[in-house]
């Protein structure tokens, strides 16, 4: 096909962080077309939100605190997008959640705000259990932390179908909590308690897209059954959300 001429290999840089029991724990970056697209989206929207926020929170009680967490959020989101292995993915995912918690509860003197922040945090933890369990299953079945190795193992049928199904369901739970899908969606309306630019950056543009990004990253491990469930959950959420809106 004519596309082969323009195909570009993913850029993967990694180095060994530590080694134990013959297993190398590596850290690195993986830049492919998907990552580049996300880098553009995250950095551009983050820049706009930072610029807008200078005026929005000017004269605020915790101006510096707000910008520190906004910057940390952008950094952790980029770290998540560029992660080469699932350990880094988990770290980025959790950091994004922490920033979300701190920014939703920015004006924590008012009870509803701190309640909303706690609700978002705890709801996301439910999904994070799914993330951790799913990643652990993938690590033990593929024998590697690397996203590429795991995807290759899944494509070559080196991992059993039932194992893949369980792992993909666990990861779907994680995506549901982060992206505000039905059942784990309740935190999202309350999250509007935070400053408006926070809602624009996290709950409309980048953080809720992290779940989608994760599913695309590990797409080969999603079995047909899991994809069907994803489709049902997504379809139902769309109709349900539109009806309550």
N, C-alpha and C positions, 0 to 999 in steps of 0.2 A: 504493500500500500504506500501511497505518497507520504503518509504520516511518519513512516520510519525515518525519513531523512531529517525530520525536525525533532525527533524524540531525544530527550536529554536525560542522562542517568542522574539518579538522586545523588547529591553530594553527602557523603557520610564520613564524619571525622569522629574517631573515638580514642579514648585512652583508658588504661586500667586504673581504677580508683583504688581497689584493694583486692586481694586474692585470698580465698579461704577454701580449704578442702578441694583444691584443684579447680574450683569455680572462679572465674574472673568476674568481678563486678566492674563493668565499664560505664563510663559516662561519655556522652558525645552529642553531636548535633546531626540531625538528618534534614536536609533541605531538598524537597522535591516540589513539583508544581503546586500541590495542595498546600504545602507549608508556605510557599511564596505568596499564594493568594491570601491566606490567613494573615500573613505578616502585613500585607498591604492594608487589609481591612482593619486589623487591630490598631496598627500605628496611626492610620489616618483618623479613625474615629476617636482614638484616645487623645490625639493632638487637639482635635476640635473641642472635645469635652474639657481638656485642661485649659484651653484658651477661654472658653465660655465660663468656666468655674471661677476664674480670677475675679470676674465681676459679680458672679452669683453669690459667692461666699465672702466677698470683701467685708471686712468689719465683723466677721464671725468670731465666736468665742474660741474656736479651735481651728483657725485658718491653716496653720502649719500641719497640724495633725491630719486634716482633711487631705491636703496635697500629698503628704507622705504616703498615705494609704492608696491614694489614686495612682501614684507612681509605682508603688509596690504591686498594685493590681496589674498595671500594664506590663511590668517586668515579669510577673509570674505567668501571665497569659502568654507572653512571647516564649518563656521558658517551656511552657506546656506544649506550644505549637512546634517548637524546634526539638523536643525531646527525642532521643534516639532509642531509648529503651523504656519499658513499662515502669521501672522504678522512678525515673524522672517524670514520667507522665503523672504518676500518683502524687509526687511532691508538688508539681505545678497545679494539679487539680485541687489539692488541699489548700495551697496558698491562696488560690483564687477564692475559695470558700471563706477563708479567714478575712480577706480584704472585704468581701461582700458583707460579712457580719459586722465589721468595724464601721463600714460606711453606711449601712442601713441604720445602725444605731448611732449615727453621728451626733444627733441631739438627744443623748441618752437621759437627760434630766426628765424628759417627758416619758411617763410609763409606756404608752402605746409604742413609742419608738424602740425602746429596749426589748419590749415583748416581741415586736416584729422581727428584730435582729435575732433574738433567741430562736424564734420559730423557724426562720430561714436556716439558721445554723443546724438545729436539731433535725429538721426535715432532710437537709442535705447529708447529714451523718447516716441516715437510713440508707440512702443510695450509696454512700461511701463504703458501707459494709459490703454491698454487692460488688463494688469496684475492687476492693481488696481481695475478696474471695475469688472473683473471676480471674484476677491477675495471678493469684497464687496457683490456681488450677492450671492456667496457661503456662506458667513457669515450670511447674513439675511435669507437665505433659510434653512440652517442647524442649525442656532442658536448657533454656536460654532466656535471658531478660530482653534480648533485642527484639524490637517490633518486626524487623525484617525476617529474622529467623523464625519467629512464631508464625508469621503469615505464610512463609515458605512451607513450614511443617504442616500447616492446615491445608494448603493447596495440594501438597503431595500425599494427603491422607495418612500422615504419620500419627495423627491424633484421632482417637475414636470419635464417632459421630455423637454418641451420648455425652461424652466429656465436653465436646464443643458446644453442644446444646446447653448444658448446664452453665458453662462459662459465659456463653453469649446471653443467657437469661440474666445472670448476675450483672453483667455489664450493661444490659438494657435497663436494669433497675437503677444503676448509677446514672445513666443518661436521662432517665425519667425524672430523677430528683433534680439534676442540674438544669434540665431544659424545661422544667415545670409542666411535665406531662401529667395526665389524669392520675389521681390517687395521691401523688406527691406534688400536686400543683398548688396546694393551699398557701404555701409561703409567698408565692409570687405577688398576689394582690396586696398583701400586707407590706411587702418590701417597698412599696411606694412611700412609706413613711420617711425614708431617707431623703436627702437633697435630690432635687430633680435631675441634675447632671449625672448622678450615680445611676438612677434608673435608666437614663439614656445610654450610658456606657455599658452597664452590666446586664440589665434585665431586658434590654431590647436589642443589643448589638453583639457583644462579644462573649459574655459568660454563658449565656444560654446557647450560644453556638458551639461552646466547648464540647457539649455532649454529642452534637452532630459530628463535629470534627473527630471525636474519639471513635464513633461508629464507622466513619469512613476510613480512618487509620487502620483499624483492625477488621475491615470488611470481610476478608477471606474466612475469618473464624465464624461469621454469622451463618448458621445453617438455614436452609429454607424455612424450617418451622419457626426459628427465631425471627426471621425476616417477616413472616406472616404476622407474628405477635406484634412486632414493631409497627407494621402497617395498621393493624387493628387499633393499637393504642394511639398512634398518631392521628388516625382518621377520627376516632371517637373524641379525642381531645379537641380537634379542630371544630367539630360540630358542637360539642359541649361548651367550649369557650365562646364560640360565636353566639350560642343561644343565651348564655348568661350575660354576655356583653350587651 
